[in-house]
Amino acid sequence: MEAQSALSFQRSAARQFNNHGAASARSAPLDDKYPKFTNPQPNFSSGTVENIFSSSSGISPDFNFSSVIPHSNLSEKAPFTSQSSVIRQSATSSQYTKEINNNSWCTDSLSDFLDYSENTPIQSSDLEHSIMPSEDLLDYPQNAPIQSSNLEHSIMPLPSEDFGKQSNWQDWTDQLINEDDTLTPDWNDILVDTNILDPEQKMSYHVGGSSTNLVQAQPLIPQSSGEACVPLTPTPCGSGSQSKPRMRWTPELHEAFVEAVNKLGGSEKATPKGVLNQMKVEGLTIYHVKSHLQKYRTARYRPEPSSEAPLEKNTTSVEDFSSLELKTGLEITEALRLQMEVQKRLHEQLEIQRNLQLRIEEQGRYLQMMFEKQCKSGTDKFTVPSSIEPGPEVVGPSEEGSSKSGPDSSQPAKRAKVNE
Amino acid sequence: MKFGKEFGIHLEQTLPEWKDKYLCYKLLKNLPNPPPPDHHLVPDLQHWFVRILNEELDKFNDFYVDKEEEFVIRFQELKQRIEQVKEKSSKDGVFTSEIEFSDEMMAIRRDFVTIHGEMVLLKNYSSLNFAGIIKILKKYDKRTGGLLRVHFTQLALRQPFFTTEPLTRLVHECEENLDLLFPLEAEVVESFSSSKTNADENAGASDDNKNSAPALVGEGGSDVYRRTVDAIRTIKGLKKESSTANPLSFASIFGNQDMDDTGAITDPQSEPDCDDDHPPK
């Protein structure tokens, strides 16, 4: 009978699906490659941002480098001062190395998992602003290229001492009030604080932001064994830890969670503590598990709202039921297909848009860096336009990009003229 | 249309619970205004501004990570349901109720489509907010003569709400699953429904599909559909934005290359398809 053949067909389709689905579950194909940035520029962290802020704020109201230069030594040193002060405060180069080592294992697992990014090419550059290597390691989807710069301008991996600071708004405001021009180190603290904000939240999120990353749990994805690390956006430690450290649940981690829950007898019986112990995932706290468990329970006992409504509709009356089925069986499927097409289209558009955004921002940053280099080397700042030209050897689209970024980089040049 | 306007319209169209998770674009775009002439105050200003922006980032991150978690859970549940249906069908020699089976399959399909739609909408959320932040930074730099944008952008790029790769992976996985769930759909459904009658209904269905799609798919589905269409419209509208359009810009060059109908580099204003797609809503 046709009906039977339909059923068996569906069954085999389901089987086929299952096999594939299993494959999907284990190794989600990474179709969307993170756009490959060919230029070797380091990723700016907000650590760098902070330094920039501090240097400019300490020196002049205008946040631009042209004004830095006229202030001669002080200004020239300013970025470095702030950074070195940061170094003094928070990290020595040895600590940097140590922390790199600490994180190296994480890098490995990270690169295992994230095959879509050029994951850990470590490049040295002589750029003055470095990044937080930890942040690059940890920031799992994006921060591929990890670059060490000259250690004199190294990073700001902040140890726990800085965490103590950030929870202290009073310090923040006091420093603001008491600032004078030489207060670059303090600006750094403040800026660190700024980026951290409410420790409970900031700590969790500012992967790019602060200081928190190195000492924190790493946002690593569990190995295929399902253990080891947890993709935490950095959580606070020590005095910074608050009630609600957030983290990003990956499918793998969730699978481990479900396994643990099932072992403990199901979502109702399982307790957060039990699940936590069962999972044995480093960095996972009971708060994470608790909230996740709650969500999980909700999802199980109230599956997909869209499926509930029509099903209820279907059971209201028997006559309606059968006629509804046959009338709308095909229609529903077609409608779903149509909806999928529209959704896929939107997704495509979004991917395009995103790639564009990334490329543009990367380009802008590259040019910015070139400009900074010019300023730093103390050469004529009016050569900014010419500094763009050497670009092509580094990155292909730079020529195209420079036409767009031209206005941006010419602006500081104009300002430089004015300030001179 | 201008970003602010498109953004505002989109906000109106979005779910209420999402609405206040978006960027406060209107509020922030004019800060600081007027730029304080007192230079001494500017460091404060910048700090304050950065702080505000960081708060916005937090807001995005919270919402995004939360939603992401929810999707992970729901997605896994859906896969679980398929397993169960499969098991059930392989256990019983003949399915106890054909209708039940296909009901469940239909429900699973519907749910997959819904979750796919919601995930894509979350990506849209992420993209719009990021774009808004960039714009605000640009305006800020313009007003204060600062160079906040480049550096803060780097910060924003790394935030969880903009690192959407995991979500994208889920979306792709969803699409794959759905491909399998719709195998030769017409054949299957037809044989199912042909055991009754209603050939006429089927013939007439395709015309009504576009309009009835939202209604048929159920409330959750129709909402997603409507929002998806609105999101597409928003993106198109933003592409036509005139204030920063530049034939030499990246957006024109790379954006147009990816368009279906324009292979060549053209001015973004001249996209032929933009006007056709505004749904009469």
Interface residues (C-beta under 8 A of the other chain):
Chain A: M1 E2 A3 Q4 S5 A6 L7 F9 Q10 R11 A13 A14 R15 Q16 F17 N18 H20 G21 S24 A25 A28 P29 L30 D31 D32 Y34 N43 F44 S45 S46 T48 V49 I52 F53 S57 G58 S60 P61 D62 F63 N64 F65 Y116 E135 D139 Y140 P141 Q142 N143 L176 E179 W187 I190 L191 T194 N195 L197 D198 Q201 K202 S204 Y205 H206 V207 G208 G209 T233 R246 M247 R248 W249 T250 P251 H254 E255 V258 H292 K295 Y296 A299 R300 P303 E304 P305 S306 S307 A309 P310 L311 N314 S322 E325 L326 K327 T328 G329 L330 E331 I332 T333 E334 A335 L336 R337 L338 Q339 M340 V342 Q343 K344 R345 L346 H347 Q349 L350 E351 I352 Q353 R354 N355 L356 Q357 L358 R359 I360 E361 Q363 G364 R365 Q368 P397 E400 G401 S403 K404 P412 R415
Chain B: H39 H40 L41 V42 P43 D44 Q46 H47 V50 R51 N54 E55 L57 D58 N61 D62 V65 E68 E69 E70 V72 I73 R74 F75 Q76 E77 L78 K79 R81 I82 E83 V85 K86 S89 S90 V94 F95 E98 I99 F101 S102 D103 M105 M106 A107 I108 R109 R110 D111 V113 T114 I115 H116 G117 V120 L121 K123 N124 S127 F130 A131 I134 T144 G145 G146 L147 L148 R149 V150 H151 F152 T153 Q154 L155 A156 L157 R158 Q159 P160 T163 T164 E165 P166 T168 R169 L170 V171 H172 E173 E175 E176 N177 L178 L180 L181 F182 P183 L184 E185 A186 E187 V188 V189 E190 S191 F192 S193 S194 S195 K196 T197 N198 E201 N202 A205 S206 D208 N209 K210 S212 A213 P214 L216 V217 G218 E219 G220 G221 V224 Y225 T228 V229 A231 I232 I235 N246 L248 S249 F250 A251 I253 F254 G255 D258
